[in-house]
Amino acid sequence: MHIRTAVQADLKALAAVEAACFPPAEAADEASIARRLAVYPNHFWLLEDGDTLVSFVDGMVTDEPILRDEMYDNASLHNEQGAWQMIFGVNTIPAYRRRGCAGQLLERVAADARSQGRKGCVLTCKEALIHYYASFGYRCEGVSASTHGGVVWYDMRLTF
């Protein structure tokens, strides 16, 4: 397996993995992913097994310390020189879960963000996953203001 950043030709595969990983109310649709890819393809980390996309992590960079719902669909908020790497989704297709795929990507994202001089990484997660992200050094900052998908999210931060 290998990790690389995205190119425009990955759009359909990214949309398919996203749809397989999140309920419709939470998943980014193809148009949203296309807008993100057009602005920050180098902030999509893809894990492939041969020619198969099995997992990916994506998110914009910003000076804002909190992930806001508007960021998911407004790619123009991306600031390549920003202090914080936002993580919008950690996606692994069902057949590859519990094999460390997401963990490999989370470690790579953190390493890249650190080498780019960022302050850290920010994500939101459901309560059941707080312990998972904590195992990578993320700290829970409480219930998020996010209403994305109509569920309760928790703000998580990895500070370098």
C-alpha positions as CSV (number, residue, x, y, z in Angstrom):
1,M,0.0,0.0,0.0
2,H,1.1,3.5,-0.7
3,I,0.1,7.1,0.2
4,R,-0.1,10.0,-2.2
5,T,-1.9,13.2,-2.6
6,A,-4.9,13.7,-4.9
7,V,-5.3,14.7,-8.5
8,Q,-8.5,15.7,-10.4
9,A,-8.9,12.2,-11.9
10,D,-9.5,10.9,-8.3
11,L,-12.8,12.6,-8.0
12,K,-15.1,9.7,-8.7
13,A,-13.2,7.3,-6.5
14,L,-13.1,9.8,-3.6
15,A,-16.8,10.4,-3.9
16,A,-17.5,6.7,-3.9
17,V,-15.4,6.1,-0.8
18,E,-17.0,9.1,1.0
19,A,-20.5,7.7,0.2
20,A,-19.5,4.3,1.6
21,C,-18.2,5.8,4.8
22,F,-20.7,8.4,5.9
23,P,-24.5,8.6,6.0
24,P,-25.9,10.8,3.2
25,A,-26.5,13.8,5.6
26,E,-22.9,13.8,6.6
27,A,-21.1,12.7,3.4
28,A,-19.6,15.3,1.1
29,D,-21.2,15.0,-2.3
30,E,-19.2,14.8,-5.5
31,A,-19.7,18.5,-6.2
32,S,-18.3,19.5,-2.8
33,I,-15.3,17.1,-3.2
34,A,-14.7,18.7,-6.7
35,R,-14.6,22.2,-5.2
36,R,-12.1,21.0,-2.6
37,L,-9.9,19.2,-5.2
38,A,-9.8,22.3,-7.3
39,V,-8.3,24.4,-4.5
40,Y,-6.3,22.1,-2.3
41,P,-5.6,18.7,-3.9
42,N,-2.4,18.4,-1.9
43,H,-4.5,18.3,1.3
44,F,-6.1,15.0,0.3
45,W,-4.0,12.0,1.5
46,L,-5.0,8.8,-0.3
47,L,-4.0,5.3,0.7
48,E,-4.1,2.8,-2.1
49,D,-3.8,-0.9,-2.3
50,G,-2.5,-1.4,-5.8
51,D,-5.0,0.6,-7.9
52,T,-7.7,0.6,-5.3
53,L,-8.4,3.6,-3.1
54,V,-9.0,2.2,0.3
55,S,-8.8,5.2,2.6
56,F,-8.4,9.0,2.5
57,V,-8.2,12.0,4.7
58,D,-8.9,15.5,3.5
59,G,-9.2,19.0,4.8
60,M,-8.4,22.7,4.3
61,V,-5.8,24.8,6.0
62,T,-6.8,28.0,7.9
63,D,-5.7,30.4,10.6
64,E,-9.0,29.8,12.3
65,P,-8.5,27.5,15.3
66,I,-12.0,25.9,15.2
67,L,-13.5,23.8,12.4
68,R,-16.7,25.6,11.2
69,D,-19.4,23.9,9.2
70,E,-19.0,26.5,6.4
71,M,-15.5,25.2,5.8
72,Y,-16.8,21.9,4.4
73,D,-18.4,23.5,1.3
74,N,-16.5,26.8,0.9
75,A,-13.1,25.8,-0.5
76,S,-12.3,29.5,-0.9
77,L,-11.7,29.7,2.9
78,H,-8.5,27.6,2.4
79,N,-5.3,29.5,3.2
80,E,-2.2,27.6,2.2
81,Q,-0.2,29.5,4.7
82,G,-2.7,28.9,7.6
83,A,-1.7,27.7,11.0
84,W,-4.2,24.8,11.4
85,Q,-4.7,21.7,9.2
86,M,-8.4,20.9,9.3
87,I,-9.5,17.3,8.8
88,F,-12.9,17.0,7.3
89,G,-13.1,13.2,6.9
90,V,-11.2,10.1,7.8
91,N,-12.6,7.5,5.3
92,T,-11.8,3.9,5.0
93,I,-13.9,1.5,3.0
94,P,-15.5,-1.3,5.1
95,A,-13.3,-4.1,3.7
96,Y,-10.2,-2.4,4.9
97,R,-11.3,-1.2,8.4
98,R,-9.4,-2.4,11.5
99,R,-6.2,-2.8,9.5
100,G,-4.5,0.5,10.5
101,C,-5.3,2.3,7.2
102,A,-6.8,5.4,8.8
103,G,-4.0,5.5,11.4
104,Q,-1.3,5.5,8.7
105,L,-3.0,8.4,7.1
106,L,-3.5,10.3,10.3
107,E,0.2,10.0,11.1
108,R,1.1,11.1,7.6
109,V,-1.2,14.1,7.8
110,A,0.3,15.1,11.2
111,A,3.9,14.7,9.9
112,D,3.2,16.8,6.8
113,A,1.4,19.5,8.8
114,R,4.3,19.6,11.2
115,S,6.8,19.8,8.4
116,Q,4.8,22.7,6.9
117,G,5.1,24.7,10.1
118,R,1.5,24.3,11.2
119,K,0.4,24.6,14.8
120,G,-1.5,21.3,14.6
121,C,-4.5,19.5,13.3
122,V,-8.2,19.9,14.1
123,L,-11.1,17.6,13.5
124,T,-14.6,16.8,14.8
125,C,-15.8,13.4,15.7
126,K,-18.7,11.5,17.3
127,E,-18.4,10.6,21.0
128,A,-17.6,6.9,20.2
129,L,-14.4,7.9,18.4
130,I,-12.9,10.3,20.9
131,H,-10.7,7.6,22.4
132,Y,-9.6,6.6,18.9
133,Y,-8.3,10.1,18.0
134,A,-6.9,10.5,21.5
135,S,-4.6,7.5,20.8
136,F,-3.0,9.8,18.1
137,G,-2.5,12.6,20.6
138,Y,-5.7,14.6,19.9
139,R,-7.3,16.2,22.9
140,C,-11.1,16.6,23.2
141,E,-12.2,20.2,23.7
142,G,-15.8,19.4,24.3
143,V,-19.0,19.4,22.3
144,S,-18.5,21.2,19.0
145,A,-20.7,24.1,17.7
146,S,-21.0,22.0,14.5
147,T,-24.5,20.9,13.5
148,H,-23.2,19.0,10.4
149,G,-25.5,16.2,9.5
150,G,-27.7,16.9,12.5
151,V,-25.6,15.0,14.9
152,V,-23.5,15.8,18.0
153,W,-19.8,16.3,17.3
154,Y,-16.8,16.8,19.5
155,D,-13.9,19.2,18.8
156,M,-10.5,17.4,18.8
157,R,-7.1,19.1,18.5
158,L,-3.6,17.8,18.0
159,T,-1.1,20.6,18.9
160,F,2.5,20.4,17.9
